[in-house]
């Protein structure tokens, strides 16, 4: 299967770091003084941000990290893929790059990692990453509002290992497009790129292991929802309302729980706003961080 020239170039331009004996792939634009940390979701990788990257790479220092088990990073079968470990990984790479503060733009699984980073940011004993602003796209911020797809429920059930074993390019595209907007579905070449990232190093055979983050969200709900409620930096939610997993219903719940909620609804857009409506995401995100520079 041939990947796009854009993804091939992305891979070639990337760098690697080591985390607990594993190789981690990341991108650092090395331009600009303000840092934007881009945190991807499941089951994809940092490539999700390529539209955002192209638009901002000359004005900001962008950092995108393929977390362990994703994209071009290692995908060990024996690793405990906890949200806490992924947050440790991100902090490790940022420390290696000399980065102490950043704006965060996160999506899906990456939202949960961002929530853990927010909890650490709020810890008075912590000398960890200082968050300037946080922007979240569609994700399972509240376990009670997360509407898991049937395939997700099956993958965390006893038949999960068998389903992972028989995962295919065709079912991958079908399941992914089911959470996109009606008029913003993936094209076949786009799906090829995402499948390449997912299946590289047999990643598709391990998806049942990766999905235990859903249980993580339930276990640590008080810590992670509390971090959003107590966060002392500007917070924005950009939500594709047509997303059946974390769309308009999740945005409504967010507004009921988060003090002075700042919410942008993208009607007709599904679970991947950064791929389905990148220009809208860019406009709202840049306006948000620009208006909060002096806070």
N, C-alpha and C positions, 0 to 999 in steps of 0.2 A: 504494500500500500504506500502510495506516494503522499508525502506531506507537502504543505504549501511552502513556497519560498520564504514567506514571512516566518513561519515556525522554524524552518531550518536555520535561518539567520539568527533568530532569537536564541536557539540552542548554541550556535557557534559563538555568539557574543557573551554568553553567560560565564559565570565563575563558579568555583566550588569551595566549600568549607567543610570541615569535619565536625561531626557532632556525635559523641558517644560511639566512636568507631565507625560511623556511617558517613557517606558522602552526600552533601547537601548542595543542590543547584540553586543559584540565586542570580539576580540582576541588580546592578548598581549603576544608575545613569551618570553618577559622579558630576552632575551639573547642578548649579544653584546652591544656595545656602540653606533654604528651608527643606526639611526632609519629609517626604510622604511615604509611609509604609503601607504597601498594598498587600492585603492578606486574602488569599483565594479560598474557595469553597470545595466541597466534595461533589463529584469525584474528579474534579479537573485539576488545574494548576495555575501558576502565575501567568501563563499565556492568556488567561481570561481577561487580563488587564491590557492587552496590546493596543486597543483603541485609545484608552486613557494614557498609556505610556507614550504613544506617538505624539499626542497632543501636548503633553506636559514635560517631556524629557529635557527640553532645553531651558526650562524656567525653574524647575525644582529638582532636587536630588531625590530620585525615585528608587525605592528598594522593594523588590519583589522576591519572595523566597518560596520555592517549592517545598512544602513541608514534608517531613518524612512519610514515605508511603505514597507520595504524589509525584506526577510529572516526571522530571528528569532526575529527581533525587532517588536515593536508595529506597528499596521496598522490602525490608526484611520481614520474614514470616514470623519471627520470634520476638518482635518488639511489642511492648505494651503501648499502644497508640492512644495515650491519654491526652486530653486537652492541655493539662499541665505540662506534659513533656513537649508538646508543640510550642507552647509559650516559652519554655526554657530554650528551645532551639532558636526561636526568633531572637530572644535576648542575647544568645551566644553569638549569632551572626552580627547583630548590631554592635555588640561590644567589640568584636574583632574589627569592625569598620570604624570604630571610634564615634559611634552615634549614641547620644544620650537623650535626645528629645526628638519627637516626630509627630506629625499629623497622621492619623490612622484612617484608612479607607478599607473597609472589610466587607466580605460577602459570605453568607451561608455558614458553613463550618468555621470560616474565618471570623464570623461575628462572635462565636463562642470563645475562640482564642482571644479575640479583642476584649471580651468581657473579663477573661482571666487577667489580661494585661492591665485592664482598668482597676481590677481589685488590687493588684500589686501596686499600681500607681497611687492608690488611696492609702496604702499602708505607711504610716508615719515612720516605721522602722526601715523601710525599703529605700535602697539607692538604685532602684531599677529604672527602666525607661520612663521618662516624663512625657506624658501625652499632652500635646498642644490643643488639638481638637480631635473628635472622633465622629466619623461618618459611617453608618451601617446601611448596607443594602439587605435585600430579602434574606432572612435566616431564622433559625429556631431560637429566638431570644427568650421565649417563654415556653417551657415544655408542655404546659397545659394547652397551648394554642397551636402546637406543631401538628399538622395533619400529614403524618407519614404516608407515603405511597405504598401500595400493596407490595411492590418489589422490595422496599425497605423493610417492611414487616417480615417478609419471608426470609430476607438475608440475615436477620438477627434471630431467626427461629432455628430449630434443629436441622432444617433442610438447607440452611444458608451455605454451608461448604459445598453442597452438591450444586446449588444454583450458581455459585461463583465458578465452579469448574466448567460449567457449560455456557458461561457468558459469551456473547457474540457481538460483533460490530453492529449487526442489524437490530438486536434487542436494545443495545446501548443507545442508538440513535432514537429508537421509538420511545424508550423510557425518558430520555432527556427532553425530547420535543414535547412530551406530555405536560411539562411544566413551563413551557414557553408560551407567549401570547399567541393568539389565533393567527395574527398576521406577521409574526416575527420569528417563525420557526428557523431552525438551523438549516443551512444548505448542506448538500452532501459533502463538499470540500471542507466546510467548517466542522462537520461531524467527524470527518476523517482525522483532522488535527486533534480533536478532543479524544477520540478513540485511541490514537497513537500515544497520547500522554497517559491515558488511563491504563492501557494494556502493556505499556513498556515494562520490561522486566517482570512480566506476569502479574502486574498490578491488579488486573481484572479478576485474578484467581484469589485475591485476598480481600475483596470488598466486604465480605461478611465479618472480617476482623476489624476493619476500619470503622464500621458502623456502630461500634460500641460507644461512640461519642453521644449517641442518643440517650443511653443510660447515664452517661456522665452528666448530661444536662439536668436530668431529674435529681441525681444525687447532690449536685452542687447548685441547685436552683437559688437558694437563699443568698449564696455568695455572689453569683453572677447577675441575677436580677437586681440584688442590692447594690452592686457596683454601678449599674446604670442609674439607679435612683439617687445615689449619693455622689455621682461623678461631679467633680468640681471644675470641669472644662466644658466648652461648648460641644453639644451633642446633636447630631442630625440623623434622622432616618429617611432614606429614599426608598420607597416601596413600590414595586410593580404589583398593582392591585389584582391582576389577572392570574397571579401565581396561586395554584390550588394548595400549595404546601404552607406558604407564609406570606400570603398576599394581603388583601384588604382587611380580612378578619384580624390578622396579626397587628396591622397598623392601628386598628381600632383599640385593641387591647393595650398596645403600647401607649396610646394617648390616655388611657384610663389609669395607668400605673406610673408613668414617668412624669416628674414635676416639670411644668412648663415645656411640654413636648414640642419639638420642632420637626414636623413631618411633611414630606413631599410625596404626594401620590402620583404615580405614573399610570394613568388609565390605559388599559389594553396591553400593558407590558407584563410579562411573566416573571419567572424566578431569577432571570439573569439580566437585570437592567443594563449592566456594563457591556453586554453583547447585543442586546435588543434595542437599546436606546442610548448609546454612548454619548451622543451630543447633549441630550437632556441631563444625563448624570454629570457630565463635565460642567455644564452651565451652573447647575445647582451647587455642586461641590466647590467650584472655584469662587462663586459668590459667597458661599458660607465661610470658607477659610479666610477669604479676603476681608469680610466684614468683622472677623474676630481677631485680626492681627494684633490689635492693641489692647485686648482684654487681659 
